[in-house]
């Protein structure tokens, strides 16, 4: 798959984990912004799925506890 990060094996997983931790840190500090189109509580997962099917808005669909 073009543009995806695929690393197999223990070394690959460790590298992917480090990248993910760095990305989480960048999001936490506001350096990288993730646009959220709509947050849905877990009991409305069917509505979130329907929103994904429509995809009328930019941004991510987030499930929140």
C-alpha positions as CSV (number, residue, x, y, z in Angstrom):
1,X,0.0,0.0,0.0
2,X,1.5,3.3,-1.0
3,X,2.2,5.8,1.7
4,X,1.7,3.3,4.5
5,X,4.2,2.4,7.3
6,X,4.7,-1.4,7.3
7,X,7.5,-2.9,9.4
8,X,7.5,-6.6,10.2
9,X,9.3,-8.3,13.0
10,X,10.2,-7.2,16.5
11,X,12.5,-4.4,15.3
12,X,9.8,-3.1,13.0
13,X,7.3,-3.0,15.8
14,X,9.7,-1.2,18.1
15,X,10.4,1.4,15.4
16,X,6.6,1.8,14.8
17,X,6.0,2.2,18.5
18,X,8.6,4.9,18.7
19,X,7.1,6.8,15.8
20,X,3.6,6.5,17.3
21,X,4.8,7.8,20.6
22,X,6.5,10.7,18.9
23,X,3.3,11.5,17.0
24,X,1.2,11.3,20.1
25,X,3.5,13.8,21.7
26,X,3.2,16.1,18.8
27,X,-0.6,16.0,18.9
28,X,-0.5,16.5,22.7
29,X,1.6,19.7,22.4
30,X,-0.6,21.0,19.6
31,X,2.3,20.8,17.1
32,X,0.2,18.5,14.9
33,X,-3.6,19.0,14.8
34,X,-6.0,16.3,14.1
35,X,-9.3,17.7,12.9
36,X,-12.3,15.9,14.5
37,X,-15.5,16.1,12.4
38,X,-17.7,14.6,15.0
39,X,-17.2,12.9,18.4
40,X,-19.6,10.0,19.2
41,X,-20.1,8.3,22.5
42,X,-19.6,4.5,22.3
43,X,-23.3,3.8,22.6
44,X,-23.8,5.6,19.3
45,X,-21.3,3.6,17.3
46,X,-23.9,2.8,14.7
47,X,-24.4,6.6,14.1
48,X,-20.6,7.0,13.8
49,X,-20.5,4.2,11.2
50,X,-23.3,5.9,9.2
51,X,-21.4,9.2,9.3
52,X,-18.3,7.4,7.9
53,X,-20.5,6.0,5.1
54,X,-21.7,9.5,4.2
55,X,-18.3,11.3,4.6
56,X,-19.8,14.7,4.0
57,X,-17.4,16.5,6.3
58,X,-13.6,16.6,6.5
59,X,-11.9,15.4,9.6
60,X,-12.0,12.2,11.7
61,X,-14.9,10.5,13.4
62,X,-13.9,9.9,17.1
63,X,-15.5,7.4,19.5
64,X,-15.3,8.7,23.0
65,X,-15.9,6.7,26.2
